[in-house]
Amino acid sequence: MRVRLVAGFRAGAATVTVVLVVLLLTGYLWRRAGSRPAADDAAAVWCLAAAQRPALAEAARNLGAVHPESTADRLHWPGGAGEAMRWREARPGDFDRVCLALIASRQVGGAAAASASSWSTLAPSLVVTLAGGLLAVGTGVLGAFFSRRLATAGGRRLEAEALRGAARAYRLAVERLLRSLEQPGPGLAPEDEEVTERRLDLAARLNAVAAAHAGWVLPRQLSEALDAGPYGGSLVVRWNAERPERRLLWLTEVRAALGRLEADVERVAQAIQEPGLFRDREPAERR
């Protein structure tokens, strides 16, 4: 019987989803914490501080807001010249642009320097979270697998025994018919009625297995072999059609083929009872 792991896969998918959501939320909060928007007044105070004047002048030159000859003490801009405070009053738009760019460049540099430390702190937590999620997925899948096997073990065993019983009943019916053909006694001639009934019962059980396991070819091949093998059709008709000197040879061929059939049916029964066994083997009749 097929072992379905739908419940296990659903639990695993839910766990993976939770882990991904945690990781995304952690990354979002971490990145958001790294951004530091500044008010205009605070930015102006910082940029106009004496310690920042050289960097402010260099940033203004790089952005083309002032002329190349500008220095930290004296800036030259279109239509004027003077210190940073006068530049801000004369060209507030240029000052704001350069000041914010300078602040942003310092933040980028600080984030690059701090990223190793941030990730060294965050990485262990992420690894533990991911490992816990993977462990939960594995535990859920294995738990569902073994729970399903235990729950269906009784049904699989009954199905396998029913298939073995059908094969055994068919073999015994054929053997009785062959003996009555080989050693005819008084009374009516032997008939195929019991053999036909047992063959149909075995074929029905093999077809049911094949329908339940669409990708498993062995049960379907065995069902087809019941009509095509040496024991297929009417055995009485085939016995009468054989020449008397070949009848003993024909009986040997039928018995040998019958033994191979029962062995192959046993392989199917074992695979039903313990899923995964002999799934890809062809029947002995076709090897």
N, C-alpha and C positions, 0 to 999 in steps of 0.2 A: 504494500500500500504506500502511496506517495506521502512523503513527509513534508508537510507545508510549514513554512516558517514565517507566515504572514504576521503573526503577533510579534515575533521577535524582531522582524525587520521594522515594524511600526515603532516599537520601543526604541530601536537603535536610531531610526530617523528622528524621532522626537528628541533623543539625547543629543544627537549631532546638531540639531537646530538650536537647542538651548545653549550649547557650547559656542556656536557661531554668534548667536545674539550677544552672549557675554563678552566675547572677544571684540565684536564691533563696538559695543557700548563702551568697553574699556578704552579702546583706541580713540573713540570720539571724545570721551571725557579728557583723556590725556592730551590730545591735540588742542582741545578747547582751553585746557588749563595753561597751555604754552603761549596762548595769544594774550597780549597785554595792550588793549586799546588805551590811549592817553588823551586827556583833555587838552584843548588848545593852549590854555594858560600854562599848564604843567609842561607841555612840549616846548613852549617858548622859553620858559625859565631854564629848562635843561639845555636847550640849544644855545642860549645867550650866556651861559656860564663861561667863565674865563677858561676853564679846562677844555671846553668843547669848541672854542673859537677856531683853532687850527683845522679841526675836522669839519666844522661848518663851512669854512672858506674853501676847503678842498672839495667838499660835496657840491657847493655852489658852482665852482669852476667846472667840475665834471659834468654837471647837468646843464651848463651853459647859461646859468642864471646871472653870472657876473663875468667880467672880462678876465682873460688869463692872467693879467698882471696883479690881480687882487691878492691880498695877503690877509692874515688873521686880524691885523690891526686896521687895515684900510681896504675896503671893498670898492670895486668900480663896477657900476651897473649902467645900463642905458639911461642917460639923462642925469646921472649923479654919481657921487662918491662919498665915502665916509665909513664909520665903524658899523658893526652889525646892527646896533639899535636903530640907526638912521636908515639903514637898508630895509629893515622890517617896516618902518613907518612909510618909506617911499614905495616899496614893492611888496606889500603884504602877501600877495598871491605867490610870488616867487619864494619868499621866505618860508611860508607854510609848506610849500611843495618840497623845498630842500630840507627843512627841519624834519618833516615826517619821513622823508627818504633816509635821512641820517639815523633816525630812531629805528626804522625798520631794518637797516643794515646791521645795527648793533644787536637787534633781537635775533636776526638770522645767525650772526656769529655766535651769540650766546647759546642759541638752541643747538647749534652744531657741536659746541663744546660740551653742552650738558646732555646731549642725546645718549652718549655712551653710559653716563651715570643713570639716566632715566630708564633706559632699556635694561641695564644691569639689575635695577630694582624691580622692573615690571616683568622681565623674562621669566624668572622662577615661578611667579604666580601664574603666568600664562601656561607654562609647561605643566605645572601641577593640574591646572584646570583641564587642559587638553588630555593629559594622561588619565585623569579621572573620567572624562567623557568617553574616551576609547575603552577604558575598563568597563564602564557601564554598558556600552554597546556590546562588547564581547560577552559579558555576563548575561545580558538579555537574550542574545542570539543563542548561546549555548543552553541557557535555561529553557528557552522555548523548544529547542531541538530535542533535548532529553525528555522534557515533559510530554511532547507530542509522541515520542517513541514509546514511553511508558503507557500513555493513554490508549494507544492503538495497538499495543503488543498482542493483546488477547484477540482482537479482530483479525490481525494479520495471521496469527497462528491458526485460527479457525478456517480462514480462506485457503491457507496453504494445505491444511489437512483435507479439506474438501476437494482440492485439485488432485492431491495424491490419491484420494479414494476413488475419484473418477477414472484416473489412469489405471489404477489397479483393477477396478471392475471391468474396464475395457479389455485389459490384457487377459484376464481370466475368461471373459466371454469368448475372445478370439481363440484361446487355448482349447476351450471345450469344443468349439466348432472344428478346429483343426484335428483334434483327436477323433471326433466323430466322422470326419472325412477320411482320415487315415485308416481308421478301423471301423468301418460301417457295420452296424448291427441290424437286427431285424426291425421291421416297422417302417415308418415314414423316413424319407430322405432328410438329411440335416437342412436347417433353414438359417438365414442371416438375421432374423428379426431381433434377437437379443443383442447381437453385435452392432447392428445399426442403431439401436436405442442407446447403447453405451457410447458409441462413437459420437452421436449427436450431443449427449450430455457432456462428454469431454471437450468437444469443440465449442460448446456454449460457454463453458468455464474459461477456456483459453481466450475466446473472443471477448469475454468480459474483462479479463486482465489486460488484453491489448487495448480495449477502449479506455480503460482507466489510466493507461500509460502510453500515450500516443507515440512517444519517441522510442519505445522499446519494441524491437522487431521480432524477437524470439517467440513470444506467444503467438503472434500472427502467423509466423512461418510454420510453427507446429500445427496450428489449426488447419492451414492449407495442406500440410503434408498428410493429414488424416484421409484426404480424398485422393491424393496423388501417389502415396507410397505403395509398396507391395501389398499392404493390407487394405488399400483403398478399394471402394466399389464393393461388389458382391463377391465374397470369398468363394461361395459355392459355385457361382458362374465361372470364376477364374480357375477353380479346381477342375471343373469339367472341361474347360477349354485347354488345359495342359495335356500334353501327351503322357500316357501312363508312365513312360520311363523317366519323365522329368518332374513328376509330381513330388517325389521325395526331396529333390533339389529345391523346388518351389516352397515346400514347407519349411525348409531350413532358412531360405531367404526371408520368408515372412516372420519367422521367430526371431531372427537376428535384427530385422528392422524394428520389430516390436520392442525388443530390449533397448535399442538405441532411443526409441521414442520415449519409453518410460524414464530413461536416464535424463533426457532433455527436459521432460516434464518435472522431474525432481529438481533440476537446476532452477526452473521457474519458481517452484514452490519455495526453495531456499531463498531466492531473491525476494519473494513476497514477505517471507517471515523475517528476514534480515535484509532490509533494503540496501542495495549497492553491490550485491554479489552477482557475478556472471551476467551483467546486464548486456554486454556487447557480444556475447558468444553466439555463433550460429548453431542451429540444430545439427545433430550428428548426421542426419540424412543429407545435409547440404554441404558438409565439410569434405 
